[in-house]
Amino acid sequence: MNKKLYQQLLWIPPAIEYDDGRKIVAPIDVNFTEKERPRLLWTLYKHEDINNPPQLPYFPKHLRNAFLEDHVHDWNAYGNNKKLKYYSRASNGNHWVLLEFEQPISEYFRLWN
C-alpha cells in the first residue's frame, strides 16, 4: 500500500503500577474525531526522552525501529474519540509513539507528506 500517511507524535506517560503487579497507562486526552482516527500506532524504540522527540517524517520498520501496535488489542480511542487508551504488551509507557492518519487532520496536529 503506497497511500500517503500523515504523522503525529504522542508522548506516552509512564504506566501506573498497582499492588497486584499490573502496569497500566492512564487514558490520554486527544483531539481527533472519528473521521480523524489514526490508522496505525507505532511504539518507537529508543525514543524515551520527552525532551528529545524523534524527527518527522519518521519511517517506522516493524521490529527494527518500531513496533506496530494492533488496534483494539493494544490501543483504542473512545469517549467520542477524545481519549486514547494505550495498553501495549510491548511497553509500560514513558516513550514516544507515532500515529499515522490517512487524511489531513485538525490544526492541532503537525502534518507531514
C-alpha positions as CSV (number, residue, x, y, z in Angstrom):
1,M,0.0,0.0,0.0
2,N,1.5,3.3,-1.1
3,K,-1.1,5.6,0.3
4,K,0.3,8.9,1.7
5,L,0.0,8.9,5.5
6,Y,0.1,12.0,7.8
7,Q,2.1,11.6,11.0
8,Q,1.8,12.9,14.6
9,L,4.0,12.1,17.6
10,L,2.4,11.5,21.0
11,W,4.2,11.1,24.3
12,I,3.0,8.1,26.4
13,P,3.5,8.7,30.1
14,P,4.9,6.0,32.4
15,A,2.4,3.3,33.4
16,I,0.9,3.3,36.9
17,E,2.0,0.1,38.8
18,Y,-0.7,-1.5,41.0
19,D,-0.1,-3.7,44.1
20,D,-1.1,-6.8,42.1
21,G,1.8,-6.2,39.6
22,R,-0.4,-4.8,36.7
23,K,1.1,-1.7,34.9
24,I,-1.5,0.5,33.1
25,V,-1.0,3.7,31.2
26,A,-3.8,6.2,32.1
27,P,-6.0,7.2,29.2
28,I,-4.6,10.2,27.2
29,D,-6.7,13.2,26.1
30,V,-6.5,13.7,22.3
31,N,-8.2,16.0,19.8
32,F,-9.1,13.7,16.9
33,T,-12.6,12.8,15.8
34,E,-14.0,9.5,14.4
35,K,-13.1,10.8,10.9
36,E,-9.6,11.6,12.1
37,R,-9.0,8.4,14.0
38,P,-5.4,7.1,13.4
39,R,-5.0,4.2,11.0
40,L,-1.7,3.0,12.6
41,L,0.0,3.4,16.0
42,W,3.7,2.5,16.3
43,T,5.7,2.2,19.6
44,L,9.1,3.8,18.7
45,Y,12.2,2.1,20.0
46,K,14.9,4.1,21.8
47,H,12.8,7.3,22.0
48,E,12.4,7.5,25.8
49,D,13.2,11.2,26.3
50,I,10.2,13.6,26.5
51,N,12.5,16.5,25.6
52,N,14.0,14.8,22.6
53,P,11.2,13.7,20.2
54,P,12.1,11.8,17.0
55,Q,12.3,13.9,13.8
56,L,9.4,13.8,11.4
57,P,8.8,12.3,8.9
58,Y,9.7,9.1,10.6
59,F,10.0,5.8,8.7
60,P,8.9,3.0,11.0
61,K,10.0,-0.5,10.3
62,H,8.3,-3.2,12.3
63,L,10.7,-4.9,14.8
64,R,13.7,-2.8,13.6
65,N,13.0,0.8,14.9
66,A,9.3,0.4,15.9
67,F,6.6,-2.0,16.9
68,L,3.3,-1.8,15.1
69,E,0.6,-2.0,17.7
70,D,-2.7,-3.7,17.0
71,H,-5.8,-1.6,17.0
72,V,-8.2,-2.7,19.7
73,H,-5.8,-5.3,21.1
74,D,-3.1,-2.8,22.1
75,W,-4.8,0.6,21.7
76,N,-8.1,2.2,21.1
77,A,-9.9,5.6,21.0
78,Y,-13.1,6.1,22.9
79,G,-15.4,8.7,24.5
80,N,-16.3,10.3,21.2
81,N,-12.7,9.6,20.4
82,K,-11.4,12.2,22.8
83,K,-9.3,9.6,24.8
84,L,-6.6,7.3,23.6
85,K,-6.2,4.1,25.6
86,Y,-2.8,2.5,25.2
87,Y,-2.3,-0.9,26.7
88,S,0.6,-2.4,24.7
89,R,2.2,-5.6,25.8
90,A,5.4,-4.2,24.3
91,S,6.0,-1.4,26.8
92,N,5.0,0.2,30.0
93,G,4.9,3.7,28.7
94,N,7.5,6.5,29.1
95,H,8.2,6.8,25.4
96,W,7.1,8.3,22.1
97,V,4.5,6.7,19.8
98,L,3.8,7.6,16.1
99,L,0.2,8.0,15.0
100,E,-0.4,7.7,11.2
101,F,-3.5,9.0,9.6
102,E,-4.9,8.5,6.1
103,Q,-6.0,12.1,5.6
104,P,-5.1,15.6,6.8
105,I,-6.1,16.1,10.4
106,S,-7.1,19.1,12.6
107,E,-4.9,22.1,13.1
108,Y,-3.7,20.8,16.4
109,F,-1.7,18.1,14.7
110,R,1.5,18.6,12.7
111,L,1.2,17.3,9.2
112,W,3.8,15.5,7.1
113,N,3.6,14.4,3.5
